[in-house]
Amino acid sequence: MTLTFIDAGVLIAAARGTDWVAVRANQVLDDPQRSFASSPFLRLEVLPKATFHKNLGEASFYEAFFAIVERWAEPDSALANSAHALASRFGLSALDALHVAAALAVGADELLTTERTQKPIHRVTEIRVRSLHPAG
């Protein structure tokens, strides 16, 4: 079983999209050989906006995903310090750094993103970072 931490782009694509990225995202979410890890940061990134805009189907999709998450990262000062170090080392945005730190904290096997391989998150060496984009 592969423990996968997915970023917001993957969840948003799966919830909203009908293109090939959405298809790939849903294939990952439906893969019986995967379990999922997450953090309150990911939840905060996707759920409030869907709720505010009354996108009930989208909000329900996110809630259904969060209900199957097997490992949750706990936001604490150690995680924040790890995120800060990762952001400084690899040039990550704040949320990407928090996602990587959370994935590492729960022992995820991989972090799945919609970011192309030229983006800073793919510089991270502490965890396997995979993109849904085949050509990067």
N, CA, C and O atoms as CSV, one atom per row, in Angstrom:
chain,resi,resn,atom,element,x,y,z
A,1,MET,N,N,0.858,-1.185,0.000
A,1,MET,CA,C,0.000,0.000,0.000
A,1,MET,C,C,0.895,1.236,0.000
A,1,MET,O,O,1.813,1.348,0.813
A,2,THR,N,N,0.627,2.143,-0.900
A,2,THR,CA,C,1.380,3.387,-1.009
A,2,THR,C,C,0.641,4.493,-0.268
A,2,THR,O,O,-0.523,4.779,-0.552
A,3,LEU,N,N,1.332,5.109,0.683
A,3,LEU,CA,C,0.748,6.238,1.409
A,3,LEU,C,C,1.059,7.511,0.622
A,3,LEU,O,O,2.216,7.908,0.486
A,4,THR,N,N,0.010,8.136,0.112
A,4,THR,CA,C,0.140,9.281,-0.782
A,4,THR,C,C,-0.426,10.540,-0.134
A,4,THR,O,O,-1.546,10.551,0.379
A,5,PHE,N,N,0.376,11.595,-0.173
A,5,PHE,CA,C,-0.079,12.918,0.243
A,5,PHE,C,C,-0.343,13.682,-1.040
A,5,PHE,O,O,0.562,13.853,-1.857
A,6,ILE,N,N,-1.562,14.141,-1.227
A,6,ILE,CA,C,-1.883,14.876,-2.453
A,6,ILE,C,C,-2.004,16.356,-2.136
A,6,ILE,O,O,-2.388,16.747,-1.034
A,7,ASP,N,N,-1.666,17.176,-3.137
A,7,ASP,CA,C,-1.783,18.611,-2.916
A,7,ASP,C,C,-3.143,19.111,-3.397
A,7,ASP,O,O,-3.944,18.350,-3.940
A,8,ALA,N,N,-3.383,20.385,-3.191
A,8,ALA,CA,C,-4.686,20.972,-3.512
A,8,ALA,C,C,-5.025,20.855,-4.994
A,8,ALA,O,O,-6.184,20.635,-5.347
A,9,GLY,N,N,-4.038,20.998,-5.855
A,9,GLY,CA,C,-4.301,20.928,-7.286
A,9,GLY,C,C,-4.902,19.612,-7.708
A,9,GLY,O,O,-5.761,19.564,-8.588
A,10,VAL,N,N,-4.447,18.532,-7.076
A,10,VAL,CA,C,-4.981,17.204,-7.398
A,10,VAL,C,C,-6.441,17.113,-6.965
A,10,VAL,O,O,-7.288,16.642,-7.724
A,11,LEU,N,N,-6.733,17.560,-5.754
A,11,LEU,CA,C,-8.119,17.514,-5.266
A,11,LEU,C,C,-9.035,18.417,-6.088
A,11,LEU,O,O,-10.150,18.029,-6.435
A,12,ILE,N,N,-8.564,19.604,-6.393
A,12,ILE,CA,C,-9.382,20.531,-7.170
A,12,ILE,C,C,-9.650,19.971,-8.564
A,12,ILE,O,O,-10.774,20.045,-9.060
A,13,ALA,N,N,-8.622,19.413,-9.194
A,13,ALA,CA,C,-8.807,18.821,-10.527
A,13,ALA,C,C,-9.825,17.696,-10.472
A,13,ALA,O,O,-10.697,17.602,-11.335
A,14,ALA,N,N,-9.719,16.846,-9.466
A,14,ALA,CA,C,-10.643,15.718,-9.353
A,14,ALA,C,C,-12.069,16.188,-9.108
A,14,ALA,O,O,-13.015,15.608,-9.641
A,15,ALA,N,N,-12.225,17.224,-8.313
A,15,ALA,CA,C,-13.564,17.713,-7.961
A,15,ALA,C,C,-14.221,18.519,-9.076
A,15,ALA,O,O,-15.430,18.412,-9.284
A,16,ARG,N,N,-13.447,19.317,-9.791
A,16,ARG,CA,C,-14.015,20.268,-10.743
A,16,ARG,C,C,-13.864,19.872,-12.200
A,16,ARG,O,O,-14.682,20.248,-13.040
A,17,GLY,N,N,-12.839,19.127,-12.493
A,17,GLY,CA,C,-12.452,18.969,-13.880
A,17,GLY,C,C,-13.092,17.824,-14.627
A,17,GLY,O,O,-13.680,16.905,-14.057
A,18,THR,N,N,-12.944,17.928,-15.943
A,18,THR,CA,C,-13.369,16.851,-16.837
A,18,THR,C,C,-12.262,16.546,-17.842
A,18,THR,O,O,-12.422,15.677,-18.700
A,19,ASP,N,N,-11.139,17.259,-17.738
A,19,ASP,CA,C,-10.034,17.058,-18.669
A,19,ASP,C,C,-9.170,15.877,-18.226
A,19,ASP,O,O,-9.497,15.189,-17.259
A,20,TRP,N,N,-8.076,15.652,-18.933
A,20,TRP,CA,C,-7.220,14.500,-18.646
A,20,TRP,C,C,-6.584,14.580,-17.261
A,20,TRP,O,O,-6.331,13.543,-16.649
A,21,VAL,N,N,-6.315,15.800,-16.743
A,21,VAL,CA,C,-5.759,15.923,-15.396
A,21,VAL,C,C,-6.782,15.437,-14.376
A,21,VAL,O,O,-6.427,14.749,-13.419
A,22,ALA,N,N,-8.041,15.787,-14.575
A,22,ALA,CA,C,-9.103,15.334,-13.677
A,22,ALA,C,C,-9.247,13.819,-13.730
A,22,ALA,O,O,-9.437,13.173,-12.699
A,23,VAL,N,N,-9.156,13.261,-14.916
A,23,VAL,CA,C,-9.250,11.798,-15.050
A,23,VAL,C,C,-8.111,11.128,-14.291
A,23,VAL,O,O,-8.332,10.174,-13.546
A,24,ARG,N,N,-6.898,11.627,-14.481
A,24,ARG,CA,C,-5.736,11.056,-13.770
A,24,ARG,C,C,-5.875,11.232,-12.261
A,24,ARG,O,O,-5.561,10.318,-11.499
A,25,ALA,N,N,-6.342,12.399,-11.827
A,25,ALA,CA,C,-6.518,12.646,-10.392
A,25,ALA,C,C,-7.521,11.664,-9.800
A,25,ALA,O,O,-7.285,11.103,-8.730
A,26,ASN,N,N,-8.632,11.455,-10.488
A,26,ASN,CA,C,-9.632,10.510,-9.984
A,26,ASN,C,C,-9.131,9.067,-10.011
A,26,ASN,O,O,-9.510,8.272,-9.151
A,27,GLN,N,N,-8.293,8.715,-10.974
A,27,GLN,CA,C,-7.703,7.379,-10.991
A,27,GLN,C,C,-6.845,7.155,-9.749
A,27,GLN,O,O,-6.878,6.082,-9.146
A,28,VAL,N,N,-6.081,8.171,-9.374
A,28,VAL,CA,C,-5.258,8.072,-8.168
A,28,VAL,C,C,-6.142,7.926,-6.944
A,28,VAL,O,O,-5.900,7.065,-6.098
A,29,LEU,N,N,-7.160,8.758,-6.845
A,29,LEU,CA,C,-8.037,8.716,-5.669
A,29,LEU,C,C,-8.794,7.395,-5.568
A,29,LEU,O,O,-9.147,6.967,-4.469
A,30,ASP,N,N,-9.042,6.751,-6.699
A,30,ASP,CA,C,-9.772,5.479,-6.712
A,30,ASP,C,C,-8.865,4.254,-6.657
A,30,ASP,O,O,-9.359,3.126,-6.659
A,31,ASP,N,N,-7.562,4.451,-6.608
A,31,ASP,CA,C,-6.606,3.347,-6.625
A,31,ASP,C,C,-6.665,2.561,-5.308
A,31,ASP,O,O,-6.359,3.115,-4.252
A,32,PRO,N,N,-7.049,1.291,-5.355
A,32,PRO,CA,C,-7.150,0.513,-4.118
A,32,PRO,C,C,-5.796,0.191,-3.486
A,32,PRO,O,O,-5.743,-0.288,-2.354
A,33,GLN,N,N,-4.713,0.447,-4.200
A,33,GLN,CA,C,-3.372,0.207,-3.669
A,33,GLN,C,C,-2.795,1.430,-2.962
A,33,GLN,O,O,-1.613,1.457,-2.620
A,34,ARG,N,N,-3.627,2.429,-2.747
A,34,ARG,CA,C,-3.188,3.653,-2.074
A,34,ARG,C,C,-3.996,3.905,-0.811
A,34,ARG,O,O,-5.178,3.574,-0.713
A,35,SER,N,N,-3.314,4.499,0.138
A,35,SER,CA,C,-3.978,5.124,1.266
A,35,SER,C,C,-3.515,6.579,1.251
A,35,SER,O,O,-2.547,6.921,0.571
A,36,PHE,N,N,-4.198,7.416,1.988
A,36,PHE,CA,C,-3.937,8.851,1.872
A,36,PHE,C,C,-3.606,9.488,3.206
A,36,PHE,O,O,-4.114,9.111,4.262
A,37,ALA,N,N,-2.725,10.480,3.104
A,37,ALA,CA,C,-2.346,11.308,4.238
A,37,ALA,C,C,-2.737,12.737,3.901
A,37,ALA,O,O,-2.840,13.105,2.731
A,38,SER,N,N,-2.954,13.536,4.932
A,38,SER,CA,C,-3.313,14.925,4.695
A,38,SER,C,C,-2.955,15.751,5.918
A,38,SER,O,O,-2.346,15.269,6.873
A,39,SER,N,N,-3.355,17.015,5.853
A,39,SER,CA,C,-3.118,17.936,6.967
A,39,SER,C,C,-4.231,18.971,6.998
A,39,SER,O,O,-4.958,19.148,6.020
A,40,PRO,N,N,-4.355,19.647,8.121
A,40,PRO,CA,C,-5.329,20.733,8.185
A,40,PRO,C,C,-5.033,21.847,7.183
A,40,PRO,O,O,-5.934,22.598,6.811
A,41,PHE,N,N,-3.780,21.959,6.744
A,41,PHE,CA,C,-3.423,22.990,5.768
A,41,PHE,C,C,-4.091,22.722,4.420
A,41,PHE,O,O,-4.585,23.645,3.772
A,42,LEU,N,N,-4.106,21.463,4.004
A,42,LEU,CA,C,-4.760,21.110,2.747
A,42,LEU,C,C,-6.261,21.344,2.852
A,42,LEU,O,O,-6.888,21.883,1.941
A,43,ARG,N,N,-6.813,20.935,3.964
A,43,ARG,CA,C,-8.250,21.141,4.181
A,43,ARG,C,C,-8.595,22.626,4.112
A,43,ARG,O,O,-9.591,23.011,3.499
A,44,LEU,N,N,-7.768,23.456,4.745
A,44,LEU,CA,C,-7.980,24.900,4.745
A,44,LEU,C,C,-7.812,25.486,3.349
A,44,LEU,O,O,-8.463,26.473,3.006
A,45,GLU,N,N,-6.948,24.886,2.550
A,45,GLU,CA,C,-6.707,25.403,1.207
A,45,GLU,C,C,-7.885,25.173,0.266
A,45,GLU,O,O,-8.125,25.987,-0.626
A,46,VAL,N,N,-8.628,24.073,0.452
A,46,VAL,CA,C,-9.675,23.754,-0.526
A,46,VAL,C,C,-11.116,23.917,-0.028
A,46,VAL,O,O,-11.979,24.355,-0.788
A,47,LEU,N,N,-11.380,23.583,1.195
A,47,LEU,CA,C,-12.769,23.489,1.646
A,47,LEU,C,C,-13.478,24.825,1.896
A,47,LEU,O,O,-14.621,24.973,1.465
A,48,PRO,N,N,-12.866,25.799,2.565
A,48,PRO,CA,C,-13.615,27.032,2.864
A,48,PRO,C,C,-14.115,27.781,1.625
A,48,PRO,O,O,-15.226,28.312,1.633
A,49,LYS,N,N,-13.321,27.829,0.584
A,49,LYS,CA,C,-13.739,28.568,-0.607
A,49,LYS,C,C,-14.930,27.884,-1.279
A,49,LYS,O,O,-15.867,28.551,-1.715
A,50,ALA,N,N,-14.891,26.552,-1.361
A,50,ALA,CA,C,-16.026,25.824,-1.939
A,50,ALA,C,C,-17.281,26.048,-1.098
A,50,ALA,O,O,-18.375,26.217,-1.637
A,51,THR,N,N,-17.121,26.048,0.204
A,51,THR,CA,C,-18.256,26.269,1.106
A,51,THR,C,C,-18.787,27.690,0.957
A,51,THR,O,O,-19.997,27.887,0.842
A,52,PHE,N,N,-17.905,28.674,0.958
A,52,PHE,CA,C,-18.314,30.069,0.836
A,52,PHE,C,C,-19.106,30.312,-0.450
A,52,PHE,O,O,-20.118,31.013,-0.445
A,53,HIS,N,N,-18.633,29.725,-1.547
A,53,HIS,CA,C,-19.298,29.934,-2.841
A,53,HIS,C,C,-20.479,28.985,-3.061
A,53,HIS,O,O,-21.060,28.933,-4.145
A,54,LYS,N,N,-20.815,28.243,-2.017
A,54,LYS,CA,C,-21.958,27.327,-2.040
A,54,LYS,C,C,-21.853,26.276,-3.146
A,54,LYS,O,O,-22.853,25.859,-3.730
A,55,ASN,N,N,-20.612,25.860,-3.416
A,55,ASN,CA,C,-20.370,24.752,-4.347
A,55,ASN,C,C,-20.484,23.464,-3.538
A,55,ASN,O,O,-19.483,22.854,-3.165
A,56,LEU,N,N,-21.720,23.069,-3.279
A,56,LEU,CA,C,-21.982,21.967,-2.353
A,56,LEU,C,C,-21.418,20.640,-2.852
A,56,LEU,O,O,-20.913,19.845,-2.060
A,57,GLY,N,N,-21.501,20.399,-4.150
A,57,GLY,CA,C,-20.940,19.161,-4.681
A,57,GLY,C,C,-19.433,19.099,-4.500
A,57,GLY,O,O,-18.879,18.059,-4.145
A,58,GLU,N,N,-18.784,20.218,-4.747
A,58,GLU,CA,C,-17.329,20.287,-4.574
A,58,GLU,C,C,-16.961,20.128,-3.100
A,58,GLU,O,O,-16.045,19.377,-2.767
A,59,ALA,N,N,-17.663,20.824,-2.228
A,59,ALA,CA,C,-17.393,20.713,-0.792
A,59,ALA,C,C,-17.619,19.280,-0.309
A,59,ALA,O,O,-16.841,18.765,0.494
A,60,SER,N,N,-18.666,18.646,-0.788
A,60,SER,CA,C,-18.938,17.251,-0.414
A,60,SER,C,C,-17.840,16.320,-0.910
A,60,SER,O,O,-17.461,15.374,-0.221
A,61,PHE,N,N,-17.331,16.592,-2.106
A,61,PHE,CA,C,-16.226,15.798,-2.643
A,61,PHE,C,C,-15.015,15.882,-1.717
A,61,PHE,O,O,-14.406,14.865,-1.385
A,62,TYR,N,N,-14.673,17.105,-1.304
A,62,TYR,CA,C,-13.527,17.281,-0.409
A,62,TYR,C,C,-13.771,16.589,0.931
A,62,TYR,O,O,-12.881,15.926,1.463
A,63,GLU,N,N,-14.962,16.743,1.464
A,63,GLU,CA,C,-15.277,16.093,2.746
A,63,GLU,C,C,-15.157,14.573,2.630
A,63,GLU,O,O,-14.665,13.914,3.545
A,64,ALA,N,N,-15.606,14.026,1.511
A,64,ALA,CA,C,-15.503,12.580,1.307
A,64,ALA,C,C,-14.037,12.156,1.262
A,64,ALA,O,O,-13.675,11.116,1.813
A,65,PHE,N,N,-13.204,12.944,0.618
A,65,PHE,CA,C,-11.773,12.621,0.607
A,65,PHE,C,C,-11.205,12.675,2.020
A,65,PHE,O,O,-10.534,11.739,2.456
A,66,PHE,N,N,-11.467,13.758,2.732
A,66,PHE,CA,C,-10.896,13.890,4.076
A,66,PHE,C,C,-11.388,12.795,5.015
A,66,PHE,O,O,-10.693,12.442,5.968
A,67,ALA,N,N,-12.568,12.259,4.763
A,67,ALA,CA,C,-13.094,11.171,5.593
A,67,ALA,C,C,-12.307,9.873,5.416
A,67,ALA,O,O,-12.306,9.030,6.312
A,68,ILE,N,N,-11.638,9.701,4.275
A,68,ILE,CA,C,-10.874,8.458,4.066
A,68,ILE,C,C,-9.382,8.608,4.362
A,68,ILE,O,O,-8.626,7.642,4.257
A,69,VAL,N,N,-8.964,9.808,4.728
A,69,VAL,CA,C,-7.551,10.020,5.065
A,69,VAL,C,C,-7.189,9.149,6.265
A,69,VAL,O,O,-7.880,9.155,7.284
A,70,GLU,N,N,-6.102,8.407,6.127
A,70,GLU,CA,C,-5.676,7.498,7.194
A,70,GLU,C,C,-4.667,8.115,8.155
A,70,GLU,O,O,-4.606,7.729,9.322
A,71,ARG,N,N,-3.882,9.065,7.675
A,71,ARG,CA,C,-2.891,9.712,8.541
A,71,ARG,C,C,-2.979,11.221,8.389
A,71,ARG,O,O,-2.924,11.767,7.287
A,72,TRP,N,N,-3.116,11.872,9.531
A,72,TRP,CA,C,-3.199,13.333,9.569
A,72,TRP,C,C,-1.944,13.895,10.218
A,72,TRP,O,O,-1.532,13.440,11.285
A,73,ALA,N,N,-1.343,14.877,9.578
A,73,ALA,CA,C,-0.224,15.595,10.180
A,73,ALA,C,C,-0.770,16.597,11.183
A,73,ALA,O,O,-1.764,17.276,10.927
A,74,GLU,N,N,-0.119,16.675,12.303
A,74,GLU,CA,C,-0.534,17.623,13.333
A,74,GLU,C,C,0.256,18.919,13.184
A,74,GLU,O,O,1.486,18.906,13.207
A,75,PRO,N,N,-0.452,20.038,13.030
A,75,PRO,CA,C,0.263,21.306,12.926
A,75,PRO,C,C,0.852,21.690,14.287
A,75,PRO,O,O,0.121,21.869,15.261
A,76,ASP,N,N,2.141,21.812,14.340
A,76,ASP,CA,C,2.812,22.222,15.562
A,76,ASP,C,C,4.082,22.976,15.183
A,76,ASP,O,O,4.375,23.161,14.002
A,77,SER,N,N,4.821,23.402,16.178
A,77,SER,CA,C,6.008,24.204,15.885
A,77,SER,C,C,7.072,23.389,15.155
A,77,SER,O,O,7.805,23.945,14.337
A,78,ALA,N,N,7.178,22.096,15.423
A,78,ALA,CA,C,8.158,21.269,14.719
A,78,ALA,C,C,7.835,21.203,13.228
A,78,ALA,O,O,8.733,21.284,12.391
A,79,LEU,N,N,6.560,21.056,12.901
A,79,LEU,CA,C,6.159,21.018,11.500
A,79,LEU,C,C,6.406,22.376,10.846
A,79,LEU,O,O,6.879,22.437,9.711
A,80,ALA,N,N,6.093,23.454,11.542
A,80,ALA,CA,C,6.333,24.801,11.003
A,80,ALA,C,C,7.829,25.032,10.791
A,80,ALA,O,O,8.223,25.618,9.783
A,81,ASN,N,N,8.656,24.585,11.715
A,81,ASN,CA,C,10.101,24.738,11.569
A,81,ASN,C,C,10.623,23.914,10.394
A,81,ASN,O,O,11.492,24.367,9.649
A,82,SER,N,N,10.097,22.721,10.234
A,82,SER,CA,C,10.473,21.878,9.099
A,82,SER,C,C,10.075,22.554,7.788
A,82,SER,O,O,10.858,22.582,6.839
A,83,ALA,N,N,8.862,23.098,7.737
A,83,ALA,CA,C,8.394,23.788,6.531
A,83,ALA,C,C,9.283,24.988,6.218
A,83,ALA,O,O,9.611,25.235,5.058
A,84,HIS,N,N,9.667,25.723,7.235
A,84,HIS,CA,C,10.535,26.882,7.038
A,84,HIS,C,C,11.881,26.449,6.454
A,84,HIS,O,O,12.385,27.070,5.518
A,85,ALA,N,N,12.450,25.397,7.002
A,85,ALA,CA,C,13.734,24.898,6.506
A,85,ALA,C,C,13.619,24.412,5.062
A,85,ALA,O,O,14.497,24.679,4.241
A,86,LEU,N,N,12.538,23.701,4.755
A,86,LEU,CA,C,12.326,23.206,3.392
A,86,LEU,C,C,12.130,24.363,2.406
A,86,LEU,O,O,12.679,24.348,1.304
A,87,ALA,N,N,11.347,25.357,2.810
A,87,ALA,CA,C,11.110,26.515,1.943
A,87,ALA,C,C,12.412,27.247,1.663
A,87,ALA,O,O,12.662,27.667,0.533
A,88,SER,N,N,13.239,27.400,2.682
A,88,SER,CA,C,14.516,28.087,2.518
A,88,SER,C,C,15.484,27.289,1.656
A,88,SER,O,O,16.218,27.861,0.850
A,89,ARG,N,N,15.489,25.992,1.820
A,89,ARG,CA,C,16.426,25.131,1.082
A,89,ARG,C,C,16.053,24.963,-0.386
A,89,ARG,O,O,16.927,24.947,-1.253
A,90,PHE,N,N,14.734,24.837,-0.671
A,90,PHE,CA,C,14.297,24.500,-2.020
A,90,PHE,C,C,13.546,25.619,-2.740
A,90,PHE,O,O,13.160,25.451,-3.897
A,91,GLY,N,N,13.332,26.757,-2.077
A,91,GLY,CA,C,12.624,27.864,-2.709
A,91,GLY,C,C,11.136,27.632,-2.850
A,91,GLY,O,O,10.528,28.068,-3.828
A,92,LEU,N,N,10.540,26.949,-1.881
A,92,LEU,CA,C,9.123,26.599,-1.930
A,92,LEU,C,C,8.232,27.736,-1.453
A,92,LEU,O,O,8.642,28.566,-0.642
A,93,SER,N,N,7.015,27.762,-1.965
A,93,SER,CA,C,6.005,28.666,-1.419
A,93,SER,C,C,5.627,28.167,-0.024
A,93,SER,O,O,5.930,27.032,0.343
A,94,ALA,N,N,4.973,29.013,0.731
A,94,ALA,CA,C,4.597,28.646,2.102
A,94,ALA,C,C,3.731,27.389,2.135
A,94,ALA,O,O,4.012,26.471,2.905
A,95,LEU,N,N,2.681,27.332,1.312
A,95,LEU,CA,C,1.796,26.162,1.350
A,95,LEU,C,C,2.485,24.910,0.827
A,95,LEU,O,O,2.278,23.827,1.375
A,96,ASP,N,N,3.295,25.029,-0.212
A,96,ASP,CA,C,4.027,23.852,-0.680
A,96,ASP,C,C,4.958,23.344,0.415
A,96,ASP,O,O,5.068,22.135,0.620
A,97,ALA,N,N,5.624,24.246,1.112
A,97,ALA,CA,C,6.514,23.843,2.199
A,97,ALA,C,C,5.735,23.147,3.317
A,97,ALA,O,O,6.196,22.147,3.867
A,98,LEU,N,N,4.565,23.672,3.648
A,98,LEU,CA,C,3.742,23.030,4.680
A,98,LEU,C,C,3.274,21.648,4.232
A,98,LEU,O,O,3.241,20.718,5.038
A,99,HIS,N,N,2.914,21.500,2.961
A,99,HIS,CA,C,2.483,20.194,2.459
A,99,HIS,C,C,3.634,19.185,2.487
A,99,HIS,O,O,3.446,18.039,2.895
A,100,VAL,N,N,4.811,19.607,2.057
A,100,VAL,CA,C,5.966,18.702,2.067
A,100,VAL,C,C,6.311,18.317,3.506
A,100,VAL,O,O,6.542,17.144,3.798
A,101,ALA,N,N,6.344,19.296,4.397
A,101,ALA,CA,C,6.652,19.003,5.802
A,101,ALA,C,C,5.617,18.057,6.407
A,101,ALA,O,O,5.971,17.148,7.156
A,102,ALA,N,N,4.354,18.266,6.087
A,102,ALA,CA,C,3.289,17.398,6.597
A,102,ALA,C,C,3.439,15.984,6.040
A,102,ALA,O,O,3.289,15.007,6.774
A,103,ALA,N,N,3.732,15.876,4.756
A,103,ALA,CA,C,3.924,14.556,4.140
A,103,ALA,C,C,5.083,13.818,4.804
A,103,ALA,O,O,4.991,12.619,5.068
A,104,LEU,N,N,6.161,14.529,5.071
A,104,LEU,CA,C,7.310,13.914,5.744
A,104,LEU,C,C,6.961,13.521,7.178
A,104,LEU,O,O,7.362,12.457,7.650
A,105,ALA,N,N,6.219,14.378,7.865
A,105,ALA,CA,C,5.870,14.116,9.269
A,105,ALA,C,C,5.052,12.847,9.442
A,105,ALA,O,O,5.172,12.170,10.463
A,106,VAL,N,N,4.222,12.515,8.460
A,106,VAL,CA,C,3.385,11.313,8.584
A,106,VAL,C,C,3.998,10.096,7.899
A,106,VAL,O,O,3.410,9.015,7.903
A,107,GLY,N,N,5.173,10.271,7.315
A,107,GLY,CA,C,5.848,9.151,6.666
A,107,GLY,C,C,5.253,8.757,5.331
A,107,GLY,O,O,5.274,7.582,4.966
A,108,ALA,N,N,4.722,9.725,4.598
A,108,ALA,CA,C,4.143,9.428,3.284
A,108,ALA,C,C,5.227,8.903,2.342
A,108,ALA,O,O,6.392,9.292,2.431
A,109,ASP,N,N,4.822,8.021,1.448
A,109,ASP,CA,C,5.745,7.475,0.443
A,109,ASP,C,C,5.966,8.453,-0.702
A,109,ASP,O,O,7.025,8.457,-1.329
A,110,GLU,N,N,4.965,9.278,-0.971
A,110,GLU,CA,C,5.068,10.207,-2.092
A,110,GLU,C,C,4.142,11.387,-1.864
A,110,GLU,O,O,3.199,11.332,-1.075
A,111,LEU,N,N,4.447,12.456,-2.585
A,111,LEU,CA,C,3.589,13.623,-2.629
A,111,LEU,C,C,3.204,13.792,-4.088
A,111,LEU,O,O,4.066,13.895,-4.960
A,112,LEU,N,N,1.915,13.820,-4.344
A,112,LEU,CA,C,1.394,13.938,-5.705
A,112,LEU,C,C,0.872,15.353,-5.919
A,112,LEU,O,O,0.125,15.888,-5.100
A,113,THR,N,N,1.277,15.941,-7.028
A,113,THR,CA,C,0.933,17.328,-7.314
A,113,THR,C,C,0.490,17.482,-8.764
A,113,THR,O,O,0.681,16.586,-9.586
A,114,THR,N,N,-0.095,18.617,-9.057
A,114,THR,CA,C,-0.376,18.964,-10.447
A,114,THR,C,C,0.692,19.916,-10.977
A,114,THR,O,O,0.640,20.312,-12.142
A,115,GLU,N,N,1.640,20.279,-10.154
A,115,GLU,CA,C,2.720,21.182,-10.565
A,115,GLU,C,C,3.622,20.501,-11.585
A,115,GLU,O,O,3.962,19.326,-11.446
A,116,ARG,N,N,3.998,21.245,-12.599
A,116,ARG,CA,C,4.940,20.724,-13.601
A,116,ARG,C,C,6.323,20.543,-12.968
A,116,ARG,O,O,6.637,21.161,-11.950
A,117,THR,N,N,7.130,19.700,-13.575
A,117,THR,CA,C,8.420,19.335,-12.987
A,117,THR,C,C,9.414,20.486,-12.912
A,117,THR,O,O,10.437,20.359,-12.240
A,118,GLN,N,N,9.146,21.595,-13.574
A,118,GLN,CA,C,10.036,22.750,-13.497
A,118,GLN,C,C,9.805,23.573,-12.222
A,118,GLN,O,O,10.594,24.468,-11.917
A,119,LYS,N,N,8.752,23.284,-11.488
A,119,LYS,CA,C,8.408,24.059,-10.296
A,119,LYS,C,C,9.283,23.638,-9.105
A,119,LYS,O,O,9.765,22.506,-9.055
A,120,PRO,N,N,9.485,24.555,-8.149
A,120,PRO,CA,C,10.373,24.291,-7.014
A,120,PRO,C,C,10.039,23.046,-6.185
A,120,PRO,O,O,10.941,22.430,-5.617
A,121,ILE,N,N,8.771,22.670,-6.107
A,121,ILE,CA,C,8.422,21.509,-5.281
A,121,ILE,C,C,9.141,20.242,-5.761
A,121,ILE,O,O,9.369,19.319,-4.978
A,122,HIS,N,N,9.491,20.203,-7.031
A,122,HIS,CA,C,10.188,19.029,-7.570
A,122,HIS,C,C,11.679,19.019,-7.242
A,122,HIS,O,O,12.375,18.058,-7.572
A,123,ARG,N,N,12.170,20.056,-6.608
A,123,ARG,CA,C,13.561,20.080,-6.129
A,123,ARG,C,C,13.722,19.284,-4.841
A,123,ARG,O,O,14.831,18.883,-4.488
A,124,VAL,N,N,12.628,19.057,-4.148
A,124,VAL,CA,C,12.666,18.375,-2.852
A,124,VAL,C,C,13.221,16.972,-3.028
A,124,VAL,O,O,12.810,16.234,-3.923
A,125,THR,N,N,14.165,16.612,-2.156
A,125,THR,CA,C,14.800,15.297,-2.242
A,125,THR,C,C,14.396,14.361,-1.098
A,125,THR,O,O,14.707,13.171,-1.142
A,126,GLU,N,N,13.726,14.869,-0.101
A,126,GLU,CA,C,13.382,14.056,1.071
A,126,GLU,C,C,12.200,13.121,0.854
A,126,GLU,O,O,12.001,12.183,1.626
A,127,ILE,N,N,11.423,13.367,-0.181
A,127,ILE,CA,C,10.264,12.534,-0.491
A,127,ILE,C,C,10.099,12.515,-2.010
A,127,ILE,O,O,10.457,13.474,-2.694
A,128,ARG,N,N,9.564,11.432,-2.519
A,128,ARG,CA,C,9.315,11.361,-3.955
A,128,ARG,C,C,8.143,12.294,-4.285
A,128,ARG,O,O,7.054,12.152,-3.729
A,129,VAL,N,N,8.374,13.236,-5.181
A,129,VAL,CA,C,7.342,14.160,-5.632
A,129,VAL,C,C,7.009,13.779,-7.071
A,129,VAL,O,O,7.880,13.766,-7.942
A,130,ARG,N,N,5.745,13.471,-7.304
A,130,ARG,CA,C,5.280,13.085,-8.641
A,130,ARG,C,C,4.253,14.087,-9.127
A,130,ARG,O,O,3.479,14.644,-8.349
A,131,SER,N,N,4.266,14.304,-10.437
A,131,SER,CA,C,3.296,15.210,-11.059
A,131,SER,C,C,2.310,14.414,-11.892
A,131,SER,O,O,2.664,13.387,-12.470
A,132,LEU,N,N,1.080,14.883,-11.954
A,132,LEU,CA,C,0.093,14.279,-12.844
A,132,LEU,C,C,0.381,14.605,-14.301
A,132,LEU,O,O,-0.129,13.934,-15.199
A,133,HIS,N,N,1.187,15.622,-14.542
A,133,HIS,CA,C,1.527,16.004,-15.917
A,133,HIS,C,C,2.581,15.048,-16.467
A,133,HIS,O,O,3.675,14.958,-15.910
A,134,PRO,N,N,2.276,14.341,-17.537
A,134,PRO,CA,C,3.201,13.333,-18.067
A,134,PRO,C,C,4.501,13.921,-18.595
A,134,PRO,O,O,5.553,13.294,-18.466
A,135,ALA,N,N,4.452,15.095,-19.180
A,135,ALA,CA,C,5.652,15.699,-19.735
A,135,ALA,C,C,6.267,16.714,-18.785
A,135,ALA,O,O,7.249,17.380,-19.111
A,136,GLY,N,N,5.676,16.816,-17.621
A,136,GLY,CA,C,6.188,17.776,-16.652
A,136,GLY,C,C,5.710,19.130,-16.964
A,136,GLY,O,O,6.038,20.080,-16.253
